Amino acid sequence: MKIRTDLERELLEVALEGFNRPATKSFRDDVASHIRSGFLQVALSDQKPVAFAVSQLYPEKEAAYLAGLVKKPSAPSALVEGMVGQFIDQFDPTILITRTQNDRVMEIMCRFCPRVVPLDRLATPEEVELLTELGLMGEMTNPDLLITRGHYGSQMILDSQRRRSFNKRVTNFSDRLNYQAGDAALLIGYRKKYEK
């Protein structure tokens, strides 16, 4: 898939600001890979990108993977949630999956999914199998809590105070993550009254 060169540069700028990261080759390559990996949504302000989301659809599993969500710090706080809502309205996945260490992303999952594993309960073998089939489950991922220690190598948003949720459902789980060490959790959200 080819993406306009200036759009790629502009989305890189969004990611650099959103994650407060230096423009290393590995980070640039990661952003370029993400924006080509699925359904890309871009939010504009004054004709310039201020946020983007990348999602991958797995219709045979009735699932979608939120592969990347980022906004500039100056963009409205509800912007990413709105983008996720638009994606859900358009594609209507039953199961929503993401990987994060961010309380805000966990809050968004809770907003759209009445049940979120592992926030609400431990993962089942069937859920671990689903994550494995989708290529998301690593050898170092705890099969009950779906936590991968040190996944990002460091905190995802550099040189930033960790934004904490007021939602106990979120913090009871996210307190288990070592944010500075880059721990990440896979989340499986069930949007409808559906669970295998």
C-alpha positions as CSV (number, residue, x, y, z in Angstrom):
1,M,0.0,0.0,0.0
2,K,1.4,3.4,-0.9
3,I,0.8,6.4,1.3
4,R,1.4,10.0,0.2
5,T,4.9,10.9,1.3
6,D,3.8,14.2,3.0
7,L,1.0,12.4,4.8
8,E,3.5,9.8,6.2
9,R,5.7,12.7,7.4
10,E,2.8,14.4,9.0
11,L,1.6,11.3,10.8
12,L,5.2,10.7,12.0
13,E,5.0,14.2,13.5
14,V,1.8,13.3,15.3
15,A,3.4,10.2,16.7
16,L,6.6,12.0,17.7
17,E,4.6,14.6,19.6
18,G,2.0,12.1,21.0
19,F,4.7,9.7,22.3
20,N,7.3,12.4,23.0
21,R,9.9,10.3,21.2
22,P,13.0,11.3,19.2
23,A,12.9,10.6,15.5
24,T,15.1,7.5,15.6
25,K,15.2,5.2,12.6
26,S,13.5,2.4,14.5
27,F,10.7,4.7,15.6
28,R,10.2,6.1,12.1
29,D,10.1,2.5,10.7
30,D,7.6,1.5,13.4
31,V,5.3,4.4,12.6
32,A,5.6,3.7,8.8
33,S,4.8,0.0,9.4
34,H,1.8,0.8,11.6
35,I,0.2,3.2,9.2
36,R,0.4,0.6,6.4
37,S,-0.8,-2.3,8.6
38,G,-4.6,-1.8,8.5
39,F,-7.5,0.6,8.3
40,L,-6.1,4.1,8.8
41,Q,-8.2,6.9,10.3
42,V,-6.8,10.4,10.4
43,A,-8.2,13.4,12.3
44,L,-7.5,16.8,10.9
45,S,-7.4,20.3,12.3
46,D,-6.8,23.2,9.9
47,Q,-6.1,20.6,7.2
48,K,-3.2,19.1,9.3
49,P,-3.3,15.6,11.0
50,V,-3.6,15.9,14.8
51,A,-4.4,12.2,15.5
52,F,-4.6,8.8,13.8
53,A,-5.7,5.3,14.5
54,V,-4.9,2.1,12.8
55,S,-7.0,-1.0,13.1
56,Q,-6.9,-4.5,11.6
57,L,-10.1,-6.5,10.9
58,Y,-10.5,-10.2,11.4
59,P,-14.0,-10.9,10.1
60,E,-13.7,-14.7,10.4
61,K,-13.1,-14.1,14.2
62,E,-15.7,-11.3,14.4
63,A,-12.7,-9.3,15.8
64,A,-10.7,-6.1,15.3
65,Y,-7.3,-5.2,16.6
66,L,-6.7,-1.6,17.5
67,A,-3.0,-1.6,16.4
68,G,-2.2,2.0,17.0
69,L,-3.9,5.1,18.6
70,V,-2.1,8.5,19.0
71,K,-2.9,12.1,19.2
72,K,-1.0,15.3,19.6
73,P,-1.1,16.6,23.2
74,S,-2.8,19.8,21.9
75,A,-5.7,17.7,20.3
76,P,-8.9,17.3,22.3
77,S,-8.8,14.4,24.8
78,A,-11.9,12.7,23.4
79,L,-10.6,12.6,19.9
80,V,-9.2,9.1,19.9
81,E,-12.3,7.7,21.6
82,G,-14.4,9.3,18.9
83,M,-12.2,7.7,16.2
84,V,-12.6,4.3,17.9
85,G,-16.4,4.9,18.0
86,Q,-16.5,5.7,14.3
87,F,-14.5,2.5,13.5
88,I,-16.9,0.4,15.6
89,D,-20.0,2.1,14.0
90,Q,-18.6,1.3,10.5
91,F,-17.3,-2.2,11.0
92,D,-19.3,-3.5,14.1
93,P,-16.8,-6.0,15.4
94,T,-18.0,-8.2,18.3
95,I,-14.5,-8.5,19.8
96,L,-12.1,-5.5,20.2
97,I,-8.5,-6.2,21.0
98,T,-5.6,-3.9,21.7
99,R,-2.2,-3.9,23.4
100,T,-1.4,-1.0,25.7
101,Q,0.1,0.3,29.0
102,N,-2.0,3.4,28.8
103,D,-4.9,3.9,31.3
104,R,-6.7,6.1,28.8
105,V,-6.8,3.3,26.2
106,M,-8.1,0.9,28.9
107,E,-10.8,3.5,29.7
108,I,-11.7,3.6,26.0
109,M,-12.0,-0.2,25.9
110,C,-14.3,-0.1,29.0
111,R,-16.4,2.6,27.3
112,F,-17.2,0.4,24.3
113,C,-17.0,-3.1,25.9
114,P,-19.1,-4.3,28.9
115,R,-16.5,-7.0,29.6
116,V,-12.7,-6.5,29.1
117,V,-10.3,-9.3,29.8
118,P,-8.1,-9.2,31.9
119,L,-9.6,-6.2,33.6
120,D,-12.7,-8.1,34.6
121,R,-11.3,-11.7,34.8
122,L,-8.4,-13.8,33.8
123,A,-8.0,-14.9,30.2
124,T,-9.3,-18.3,29.2
125,P,-7.3,-20.8,27.1
126,E,-9.7,-20.0,24.1
127,E,-8.8,-16.3,24.4
128,V,-5.1,-17.1,24.5
129,E,-5.6,-19.3,21.4
130,L,-7.3,-16.4,19.6
131,L,-4.5,-14.0,20.4
132,T,-2.0,-16.7,19.3
133,E,-3.8,-17.2,16.0
134,L,-3.8,-13.4,15.4
135,G,0.0,-13.3,16.1
136,L,-0.3,-11.2,19.2
137,M,0.6,-13.6,21.9
138,G,4.3,-13.8,22.6
139,E,6.3,-16.4,24.5
140,M,6.9,-13.9,27.3
141,T,3.2,-13.0,27.7
142,N,1.5,-14.2,30.9
143,P,-1.4,-16.4,29.7
144,D,-3.7,-15.4,32.6
145,L,-3.1,-11.6,32.9
146,L,-2.0,-11.1,29.2
147,I,0.9,-8.9,30.4
148,T,4.2,-8.9,28.6
149,R,7.0,-7.5,30.9
150,G,9.2,-5.0,29.1
151,H,7.3,-5.2,25.8
152,Y,8.0,-1.6,24.8
153,G,11.5,-1.5,26.4
154,S,10.6,1.7,28.3
155,Q,7.5,3.7,29.0
156,M,5.6,4.3,25.7
157,I,5.3,8.1,26.2
158,L,8.7,9.3,27.1
159,D,9.5,12.0,29.7
160,S,5.9,12.3,30.7
161,Q,4.0,11.9,33.9
162,R,1.9,8.8,33.6
163,R,-1.7,9.8,33.2
164,R,-3.7,7.7,35.7
165,S,-7.4,6.8,35.5
166,F,-9.9,7.5,38.2
167,N,-11.7,4.3,37.1
168,K,-10.9,1.6,39.7
169,R,-11.7,-1.1,37.1
170,V,-8.8,0.2,35.1
171,T,-6.3,1.0,37.9
172,N,-6.9,-2.2,39.8
173,F,-5.4,-3.9,36.7
174,S,-3.0,-1.2,35.4
175,D,-1.2,-1.0,38.8
176,R,0.2,-4.4,37.9
177,L,2.2,-2.9,35.0
178,N,5.7,-1.5,35.4
179,Y,5.1,1.6,33.3
180,Q,8.8,2.7,33.2
181,A,10.0,-0.8,32.2
182,G,7.6,-0.8,29.3
183,D,5.2,-3.5,30.4
184,A,2.2,-3.9,28.1
185,A,-1.1,-5.8,28.4
186,L,-3.3,-7.3,25.7
187,L,-6.9,-6.5,26.2
188,I,-9.9,-8.4,24.8
189,G,-13.1,-6.4,24.9
190,Y,-16.5,-8.0,24.3
191,R,-18.9,-5.4,22.8
192,K,-22.1,-7.4,22.8
193,K,-23.6,-10.1,25.0
194,Y,-21.2,-12.6,23.4
195,E,-18.6,-14.7,25.0
196,K,-17.3,-18.1,24.1
